[in-house]
Amino acid sequence: MSPARAATVLTHTRPEQTANALGQLTDAARRAGVELRFDAGETAKHGLGPSDGIAVDAAVSDDVAVCVVLGGDGTILKALRRYAGTGVPVFAVNFGEVGFLATLEPDECDQGFRRAFAADFEQLHLPAIATQAGEGAHAAINDVSIHRKVGGRVARLAYGVEGEEVGSVRCDGLVVCTPAGSTGYNLANGGPVLAWGVEGFGVSFIAPHSLTARALVVAPDDTLTIRNSALEAVDVSVDGRPAGELAPGGELRARFEREAASLAQVPGSSFYRRLRAKFGLLA
């Protein structure tokens, strides 16, 4: 990759936490001759005005070399979804609780921003899960969750692969995850951790009312179908954000999409080292 000439900046909702890093980012960009672009929301959040190398109230566009994120996994996912399919890498500094997707930690900003603008990083190409339910289509970088409504009855979800029904489970919900998302909601469900680079997606259950419900890993070229077999609608979320509902008898289809988004990684980064650092030794 060539050195950056323009970069989008996205930050999380607490500007006081990112103020120091934003100052470091601005200084590094000026030294590198890079224009930083802030959309209207980011401009207002940080009280920015126009200045040399700073574009305020700028539309988020694809004609940048990198998207720099100061935030947690939610903000990083927002950036990955926005730049999915464009080839623009997301370079993220962790200002969240876990930050499993982050490129580096806040104390690494000085050298890290120089790397970002010099394109001195590796790119990890992340897959996505493409879903279709009725007329609604979505793509998830982390996961898709189907869960009973708050205060509603237990869900009953039937699931099958390539037209063959695998099972039907009474549960609070079900999670379909990518390898990147396998350390999120899926991990809390006791689902399998999938190393980055694995092709395929995981299925795990939220509070199954069954002694036989087991997690499943679906092959990358197979289509997963989930049917709501209960009498009430269930909610659907994509990467933790509400994405509609699945009516009684309704079906949601999910398939694996290779190399949907690009995540910047410091050279020599290891998925297993990151797993140990973020979650501790696995018993």
C-alpha positions as a LaTeX table, in Angstrom:
\begin{tabular}{lrrr}
\hline
Residue & $x$ (\AA) & $y$ (\AA) & $z$ (\AA) \\
\hline
Met1 & 0.00 & 0.00 & 0.00 \\
Ser2 & 1.04 & 3.61 & $-0.62$ \\
Pro3 & 1.31 & 6.08 & 2.29 \\
Ala4 & $-1.97$ & 7.74 & 3.22 \\
Arg5 & $-3.01$ & 11.15 & 1.90 \\
Ala6 & $-6.46$ & 11.25 & 3.53 \\
Ala7 & $-8.05$ & 9.38 & 6.43 \\
Thr8 & $-11.53$ & 9.13 & 7.91 \\
Val9 & $-11.71$ & 9.45 & 11.70 \\
Leu10 & $-14.43$ & 7.79 & 13.80 \\
Thr11 & $-14.59$ & 7.89 & 17.61 \\
His12 & $-16.86$ & 6.53 & 20.30 \\
Thr13 & $-19.40$ & 8.54 & 22.30 \\
Arg14 & $-17.12$ & 9.75 & 25.12 \\
Pro15 & $-14.88$ & 12.46 & 23.62 \\
Glu16 & $-13.14$ & 13.21 & 26.90 \\
Gln17 & $-11.58$ & 9.73 & 26.80 \\
Thr18 & $-10.15$ & 10.16 & 23.31 \\
Ala19 & $-9.08$ & 13.83 & 23.47 \\
Asn20 & $-5.39$ & 13.12 & 24.12 \\
Ala21 & $-5.20$ & 10.45 & 21.40 \\
Leu22 & $-7.00$ & 12.77 & 18.98 \\
Gly23 & $-4.33$ & 15.38 & 19.59 \\
Gln24 & $-1.61$ & 12.83 & 18.90 \\
Leu25 & $-3.44$ & 11.75 & 15.75 \\
Thr26 & $-3.70$ & 15.33 & 14.50 \\
Asp27 & 0.02 & 15.96 & 15.10 \\
Ala28 & 1.02 & 12.72 & 13.36 \\
Ala29 & $-1.22$ & 13.51 & 10.39 \\
Arg30 & 0.27 & 16.99 & 9.94 \\
Arg31 & 3.80 & 15.62 & 10.04 \\
Ala32 & 2.85 & 13.00 & 7.44 \\
Gly33 & 0.94 & 15.43 & 5.22 \\
Val34 & $-2.34$ & 13.54 & 5.70 \\
Glu35 & $-5.79$ & 15.19 & 5.68 \\
Leu36 & $-8.06$ & 14.01 & 8.50 \\
Arg37 & $-11.75$ & 13.97 & 7.63 \\
Phe38 & $-14.45$ & 14.31 & 10.30 \\
Asp39 & $-18.14$ & 13.97 & 9.46 \\
Ala40 & $-20.75$ & 16.31 & 10.96 \\
Gly41 & $-21.29$ & 14.14 & 14.04 \\
Glu42 & $-17.57$ & 13.85 & 14.79 \\
Thr43 & $-17.07$ & 17.57 & 14.15 \\
Ala44 & $-19.75$ & 18.53 & 16.68 \\
Lys45 & $-18.69$ & 15.90 & 19.20 \\
His46 & $-15.14$ & 17.25 & 19.40 \\
Gly47 & $-15.96$ & 20.94 & 18.81 \\
Leu48 & $-13.70$ & 21.07 & 15.75 \\
Gly49 & $-13.19$ & 23.98 & 13.40 \\
Pro50 & $-11.55$ & 24.06 & 9.97 \\
Ser51 & $-7.76$ & 24.17 & 10.06 \\
Asp52 & $-4.75$ & 23.02 & 8.10 \\
Gly53 & $-5.05$ & 19.31 & 7.39 \\
Ile54 & $-8.50$ & 19.02 & 9.05 \\
Ala55 & $-11.67$ & 18.66 & 6.97 \\
Val56 & $-14.78$ & 19.23 & 9.09 \\
Asp57 & $-18.39$ & 18.30 & 8.31 \\
Ala58 & $-16.99$ & 16.04 & 5.61 \\
Ala59 & $-19.03$ & 13.26 & 4.07 \\
Val60 & $-17.74$ & 9.77 & 4.87 \\
Ser61 & $-16.36$ & 8.62 & 1.53 \\
Asp62 & $-14.37$ & 5.77 & 0.00 \\
Asp63 & $-11.55$ & 7.93 & $-1.40$ \\
Val64 & $-9.37$ & 7.60 & 1.72 \\
Ala65 & $-6.38$ & 5.35 & 2.39 \\
Val66 & $-7.36$ & 4.34 & 5.91 \\
Cys67 & $-10.12$ & 4.76 & 8.51 \\
Val68 & $-8.74$ & 5.51 & 11.99 \\
Val69 & $-11.01$ & 4.51 & 14.88 \\
Leu70 & $-10.68$ & 5.65 & 18.49 \\
Gly71 & $-13.16$ & 3.46 & 20.33 \\
Gly72 & $-14.25$ & 0.00 & 21.35 \\
Asp73 & $-15.46$ & $-2.98$ & 19.37 \\
Gly74 & $-18.83$ & $-1.35$ & 18.63 \\
Thr75 & $-17.24$ & 1.66 & 16.94 \\
Ile76 & $-14.74$ & $-0.59$ & 15.16 \\
Leu77 & $-17.59$ & $-2.73$ & 13.82 \\
Lys78 & $-19.36$ & 0.41 & 12.60 \\
Ala79 & $-16.23$ & 1.34 & 10.63 \\
Leu80 & $-15.77$ & $-2.18$ & 9.26 \\
Arg81 & $-19.38$ & $-2.28$ & 8.05 \\
Arg82 & $-19.07$ & 1.16 & 6.45 \\
Tyr83 & $-15.90$ & 0.25 & 4.56 \\
Ala84 & $-16.79$ & $-3.36$ & 3.76 \\
Gly85 & $-16.13$ & $-4.10$ & 0.13 \\
Thr86 & $-14.11$ & $-0.92$ & $-0.46$ \\
Gly87 & $-10.61$ & $-2.17$ & 0.38 \\
Val88 & $-10.13$ & 0.66 & 2.92 \\
Pro89 & $-8.49$ & $-0.81$ & 6.05 \\
Val90 & $-9.68$ & 0.08 & 9.56 \\
Phe91 & $-6.86$ & 1.03 & 11.96 \\
Ala92 & $-8.28$ & 1.02 & 15.50 \\
Val93 & $-7.11$ & 2.16 & 18.94 \\
Asn94 & $-8.91$ & 0.46 & 21.83 \\
Phe95 & $-10.95$ & 2.77 & 24.04 \\
Gly96 & $-13.54$ & 0.13 & 24.95 \\
Glu97 & $-13.93$ & $-2.62$ & 27.51 \\
Val98 & $-12.37$ & $-5.49$ & 25.54 \\
Gly99 & $-11.27$ & $-4.16$ & 22.17 \\
Phe100 & $-10.64$ & $-7.57$ & 20.66 \\
Leu101 & $-10.68$ & $-6.07$ & 17.17 \\
Ala102 & $-8.37$ & $-3.15$ & 18.00 \\
Thr103 & $-5.04$ & $-2.71$ & 16.22 \\
Leu104 & $-3.33$ & $-1.27$ & 19.30 \\
Glu105 & $-3.81$ & 0.10 & 22.81 \\
Pro106 & $-3.86$ & 3.82 & 23.79 \\
Asp107 & $-0.28$ & 3.80 & 25.10 \\
Glu108 & 0.92 & 2.77 & 21.63 \\
Cys109 & $-0.57$ & 5.74 & 19.76 \\
Asp110 & 2.60 & 7.68 & 19.03 \\
Gln111 & 4.33 & 4.96 & 17.01 \\
Gly112 & 1.02 & 3.46 & 15.93 \\
Phe113 & $-0.20$ & 6.57 & 14.10 \\
Arg114 & 3.09 & 6.83 & 12.24 \\
Arg115 & 2.54 & 3.24 & 11.12 \\
Ala116 & $-1.03$ & 4.02 & 10.06 \\
Phe117 & $-0.05$ & 6.92 & 7.81 \\
Ala118 & 2.99 & 5.14 & 6.38 \\
Ala119 & 0.84 & 2.05 & 5.59 \\
Asp120 & 3.27 & 0.06 & 7.76 \\
Phe121 & 0.77 & $-2.60$ & 8.80 \\
Glu122 & $-0.62$ & $-5.92$ & 7.71 \\
Gln123 & $-4.21$ & $-6.34$ & 6.58 \\
Leu124 & $-6.47$ & $-9.04$ & 7.94 \\
His125 & $-9.38$ & $-9.69$ & 5.58 \\
Leu126 & $-12.44$ & $-10.45$ & 7.66 \\
Pro127 & $-15.45$ & $-12.42$ & 6.42 \\
Ala128 & $-19.06$ & $-11.46$ & 7.01 \\
Ile129 & $-22.40$ & $-13.21$ & 7.39 \\
Ala130 & $-24.94$ & $-12.14$ & 4.77 \\
Thr131 & $-28.55$ & $-12.63$ & 5.86 \\
Gln132 & $-31.86$ & $-12.52$ & 4.05 \\
Ala133 & $-35.26$ & $-12.53$ & 5.72 \\
Gly134 & $-38.17$ & $-11.56$ & 3.52 \\
Glu135 & $-37.24$ & $-8.28$ & 1.84 \\
Gly136 & $-34.61$ & $-7.40$ & 4.45 \\
Ala137 & $-30.90$ & $-8.03$ & 3.82 \\
His138 & $-28.04$ & $-7.38$ & 6.22 \\
Ala139 & $-24.35$ & $-8.15$ & 6.59 \\
Ala140 & $-22.70$ & $-8.82$ & 9.96 \\
Ile141 & $-18.98$ & $-8.65$ & 10.67 \\
Asn142 & $-19.38$ & $-10.18$ & 14.15 \\
Asp143 & $-22.71$ & $-11.91$ & 14.58 \\
Val144 & $-26.43$ & $-12.15$ & 13.98 \\
Ser145 & $-28.59$ & $-12.92$ & 17.01 \\
Ile146 & $-32.21$ & $-14.03$ & 17.08 \\
His147 & $-33.80$ & $-13.75$ & 20.49 \\
Arg148 & $-37.19$ & $-13.80$ & 22.15 \\
Lys149 & $-38.80$ & $-10.47$ & 22.89 \\
Val150 & $-38.38$ & $-8.99$ & 26.35 \\
Gly151 & $-41.18$ & $-10.39$ & 28.49 \\
Gly152 & $-42.22$ & $-12.75$ & 25.71 \\
Arg153 & $-42.48$ & $-16.53$ & 25.67 \\
Val154 & $-39.53$ & $-18.80$ & 25.10 \\
Ala155 & $-38.55$ & $-19.02$ & 21.45 \\
Arg156 & $-38.67$ & $-22.16$ & 19.35 \\
Leu157 & $-36.13$ & $-22.05$ & 16.53 \\
Ala158 & $-35.66$ & $-24.72$ & 13.89 \\
Tyr159 & $-32.42$ & $-24.66$ & 11.95 \\
Gly160 & $-31.13$ & $-26.49$ & 8.91 \\
Val161 & $-28.22$ & $-26.54$ & 6.48 \\
Glu162 & $-28.56$ & $-26.86$ & 2.71 \\
Gly163 & $-32.25$ & $-27.74$ & 3.03 \\
Glu164 & $-31.69$ & $-30.46$ & 5.66 \\
Glu165 & $-33.20$ & $-29.70$ & 9.07 \\
Val166 & $-30.64$ & $-30.23$ & 11.84 \\
Gly167 & $-32.82$ & $-29.60$ & 14.87 \\
Ser168 & $-35.43$ & $-27.51$ & 16.64 \\
Val169 & $-34.65$ & $-25.96$ & 20.01 \\
Arg170 & $-36.66$ & $-24.19$ & 22.68 \\
Cys171 & $-34.38$ & $-21.39$ & 23.83 \\
Asp172 & $-34.05$ & $-17.70$ & 24.55 \\
Gly173 & $-32.31$ & $-17.29$ & 21.22 \\
Leu174 & $-29.61$ & $-18.28$ & 18.77 \\
Val175 & $-26.36$ & $-16.65$ & 17.61 \\
Val176 & $-24.69$ & $-17.02$ & 14.22 \\
Cys177 & $-21.10$ & $-15.74$ & 14.28 \\
Thr178 & $-18.07$ & $-15.21$ & 12.09 \\
Pro179 & $-14.62$ & $-16.25$ & 13.37 \\
Ala180 & $-14.05$ & $-12.61$ & 14.43 \\
Gly181 & $-17.37$ & $-12.66$ & 16.29 \\
Ser182 & $-16.82$ & $-16.04$ & 17.91 \\
Thr183 & $-15.20$ & $-14.36$ & 20.93 \\
Gly184 & $-18.29$ & $-12.23$ & 21.57 \\
Tyr185 & $-21.87$ & $-13.33$ & 22.26 \\
Asn186 & $-21.02$ & $-16.82$ & 20.98 \\
Leu187 & $-18.25$ & $-17.25$ & 23.58 \\
Ala188 & $-20.66$ & $-16.26$ & 26.36 \\
Asn189 & $-23.00$ & $-19.00$ & 25.11 \\
Gly190 & $-20.25$ & $-21.62$ & 25.41 \\
Gly191 & $-19.89$ & $-21.76$ & 21.63 \\
Pro192 & $-16.61$ & $-22.64$ & 19.89 \\
Val193 & $-13.83$ & $-20.09$ & 19.46 \\
Leu194 & $-12.91$ & $-19.92$ & 15.76 \\
Ala195 & $-9.42$ & $-18.64$ & 14.98 \\
Trp196 & $-9.20$ & $-15.80$ & 12.49 \\
Gly197 & $-8.58$ & $-17.39$ & 9.11 \\
Val198 & $-10.99$ & $-20.27$ & 9.68 \\
Glu199 & $-13.56$ & $-20.45$ & 6.88 \\
Gly200 & $-17.01$ & $-21.18$ & 8.24 \\
Phe201 & $-19.42$ & $-19.75$ & 10.80 \\
Gly202 & $-20.63$ & $-20.84$ & 14.21 \\
Val203 & $-24.12$ & $-21.41$ & 15.60 \\
Ser204 & $-24.75$ & $-21.40$ & 19.36 \\
Phe205 & $-27.82$ & $-21.15$ & 21.56 \\
Ile206 & $-28.84$ & $-18.64$ & 24.21 \\
Ala207 & $-30.14$ & $-20.43$ & 27.31 \\
Pro208 & $-31.38$ & $-23.59$ & 25.51 \\
His209 & $-34.20$ & $-25.41$ & 27.26 \\
Ser210 & $-32.71$ & $-28.73$ & 26.22 \\
Leu211 & $-30.14$ & $-31.28$ & 27.32 \\
Thr212 & $-29.14$ & $-32.04$ & 23.73 \\
Ala213 & $-28.69$ & $-28.64$ & 22.04 \\
Arg214 & $-25.12$ & $-28.39$ & 20.76 \\
Ala215 & $-23.18$ & $-25.67$ & 18.97 \\
Leu216 & $-22.49$ & $-26.16$ & 15.28 \\
Val217 & $-19.85$ & $-24.96$ & 12.81 \\
Val218 & $-21.25$ & $-24.54$ & 9.29 \\
Ala219 & $-19.08$ & $-25.02$ & 6.18 \\
Pro220 & $-18.37$ & $-21.79$ & 4.27 \\
Asp221 & $-20.24$ & $-22.74$ & 1.10 \\
Asp222 & $-23.38$ & $-24.01$ & 2.88 \\
Thr223 & $-26.48$ & $-21.92$ & 3.56 \\
Leu224 & $-27.98$ & $-21.94$ & 7.06 \\
Thr225 & $-31.74$ & $-21.51$ & 7.41 \\
Ile226 & $-33.41$ & $-20.54$ & 10.71 \\
Arg227 & $-37.20$ & $-20.76$ & 11.06 \\
Asn228 & $-39.28$ & $-19.24$ & 13.83 \\
Ser229 & $-41.49$ & $-22.17$ & 14.87 \\
Ala230 & $-43.14$ & $-20.33$ & 17.77 \\
Leu231 & $-46.40$ & $-18.37$ & 17.83 \\
Glu232 & $-44.73$ & $-15.04$ & 18.60 \\
Ala233 & $-42.27$ & $-12.92$ & 16.62 \\
Val234 & $-38.63$ & $-12.87$ & 17.70 \\
Asp235 & $-36.16$ & $-9.99$ & 17.45 \\
Val236 & $-33.15$ & $-9.96$ & 15.12 \\
Ser237 & $-29.94$ & $-8.04$ & 15.84 \\
Val238 & $-26.90$ & $-7.55$ & 13.59 \\
Asp239 & $-23.60$ & $-6.81$ & 15.35 \\
Gly240 & $-25.57$ & $-5.89$ & 18.46 \\
Arg241 & $-27.88$ & $-3.45$ & 16.65 \\
Pro242 & $-31.64$ & $-4.02$ & 16.18 \\
Ala243 & $-32.37$ & $-5.21$ & 12.63 \\
Gly244 & $-36.06$ & $-6.07$ & 12.71 \\
Glu245 & $-37.94$ & $-9.20$ & 13.68 \\
Leu246 & $-38.74$ & $-12.67$ & 12.40 \\
Ala247 & $-42.48$ & $-13.38$ & 12.30 \\
Pro248 & $-43.99$ & $-16.75$ & 13.29 \\
Gly249 & $-43.20$ & $-19.15$ & 10.45 \\
Gly250 & $-40.66$ & $-16.74$ & 9.01 \\
Glu251 & $-37.24$ & $-17.85$ & 7.80 \\
Leu252 & $-33.84$ & $-16.21$ & 7.88 \\
Arg253 & $-31.08$ & $-17.44$ & 5.56 \\
Ala254 & $-27.41$ & $-16.89$ & 6.39 \\
Arg255 & $-24.34$ & $-17.48$ & 4.26 \\
Phe256 & $-20.61$ & $-16.92$ & 4.60 \\
Glu257 & $-18.97$ & $-14.07$ & 2.65 \\
Arg258 & $-15.20$ & $-14.16$ & 2.30 \\
Glu259 & $-12.98$ & $-11.06$ & 2.67 \\
Ala260 & $-15.75$ & $-8.56$ & 3.30 \\
Ala261 & $-13.75$ & $-6.02$ & 5.34 \\
Ser262 & $-10.12$ & $-5.18$ & 6.07 \\
Leu263 & $-8.66$ & $-4.76$ & 9.58 \\
Ala264 & $-5.17$ & $-3.30$ & 10.08 \\
Gln265 & $-2.80$ & $-5.34$ & 12.24 \\
Val266 & 0.65 & $-4.53$ & 13.60 \\
Pro267 & 3.17 & $-6.87$ & 11.90 \\
Gly268 & 3.65 & $-10.05$ & 13.90 \\
Ser269 & 0.25 & $-9.91$ & 15.63 \\
Ser270 & $-1.09$ & $-13.27$ & 16.76 \\
Phe271 & $-4.71$ & $-14.28$ & 17.23 \\
Tyr272 & $-3.74$ & $-16.67$ & 20.04 \\
Arg273 & $-1.66$ & $-14.06$ & 21.87 \\
Arg274 & $-4.59$ & $-11.65$ & 21.60 \\
Leu275 & $-6.98$ & $-14.32$ & 22.88 \\
Arg276 & $-4.81$ & $-14.93$ & 25.93 \\
Ala277 & $-4.29$ & $-11.22$ & 26.62 \\
Lys278 & $-7.99$ & $-10.31$ & 26.36 \\
Phe279 & $-9.60$ & $-13.31$ & 28.01 \\
Gly280 & $-6.85$ & $-15.00$ & 30.04 \\
Leu281 & $-5.65$ & $-18.58$ & 29.79 \\
Leu282 & $-8.34$ & $-20.96$ & 28.58 \\
Ala283 & $-8.95$ & $-23.71$ & 31.13 \\
\hline
\end{tabular}
